[in-house]
C-alpha cells in the first residue's frame, strides 16, 4: 500500500516545489510564502511549469519520487 505524501515547509519557488516532488511528495503546500506574496501559489505553479519545460518533462507526475541516492 502506498501512502501519499504532501510536501510542506519552505516552499517559496517552483524549484522548491520540484525538489519536494522529486523527493517523493505527490502534492505540495504553499503556506508562509503567501504572507509576503499573496500570489505565491500562482507564481510557484508557473515557475514549476517553467522548470518542467526546461528539463523536458511533459508531465509533473514523471518527476515524483525520482530522487536517487
Long-range contacts (C-beta under 8 A, 24 or more apart in sequence): 11-44, 12-40, 12-44, 13-44, 13-47, 14-43, 14-44, 14-45, 14-46, 14-47, 14-48, 14-49, 14-50, 14-51, 15-47, 15-51, 16-44, 17-44, 17-47, 17-48, 18-48, 18-51, 18-52, 18-63, 21-60, 21-63, 21-64, 22-63, 22-64, 22-65, 22-66, 22-67, 23-65, 23-67, 24-64, 24-65, 24-67, 25-64, 26-64
